[in-house]
Amino acid sequence: MDDATQQGVYISLDAAETLSRMMVNGELDRLRFFESFAGFIGKAAKAAKTENPRVAICGEGVGLLCREEI
């Protein structure tokens, strides 16, 4: 994991902290959400050393939003 993190192909985020930066008046701001994740996806794709890079996203954000724990 350390190598992948250093290479930029693995990006670890705190779900609650990341989502809290995307909230406006207690609701998820779609523009902030898409801009943030587009940046993360672009960064990971650029770090990949393949011709057609693929990016996978796993997380707990949906669960946090449903429970409103952010």
Secondary structure, DSSP 8 states (H G I E B T S, - for coil): -HHHHHHTS-----HHHHHHTTEETTEE-HHHHHHHHHHHHHHHHHH--SSS-------SHHHHHHHT--
